[in-house]
């Protein structure tokens, strides 16, 4: 019976860690270079990041662009999976890590040969 109780406790803690990573990632975030502000919200079973403001639109990013992230817990505070950009019709591998005072995202394409890390801080 103790083994079953330990298993249920571990499952509860894993579910709580998953809920924390998902809920802690939601909100309004400013990119570390100050060039973008996004809103991360729940959209169905996924998380969606929507550009609220873009400073430099020369790379084709615009307000209203959306990234649909299908993520699962990988470790405490870290979610991994895929992100789909409907504007460009591209899918990326994605990692989102919640840290004290912010979050970090890592998106990769071309089988992980091209990756970009971005740091985000809460927007006021």
PyMOL commands that set and color helices and strands:
alter all, ss='L'
color gray80, all
select helices_A, chain A and resi 2-25+57-59
alter helices_A, ss='H'
color red, helices_A
select strands_A, chain A and resi 27-31+36-43+46-54+66-75+78-85+90-99+102-109+114-122
alter strands_A, ss='S'
color yellow, strands_A
deselect
rebuild
show_as cartoon
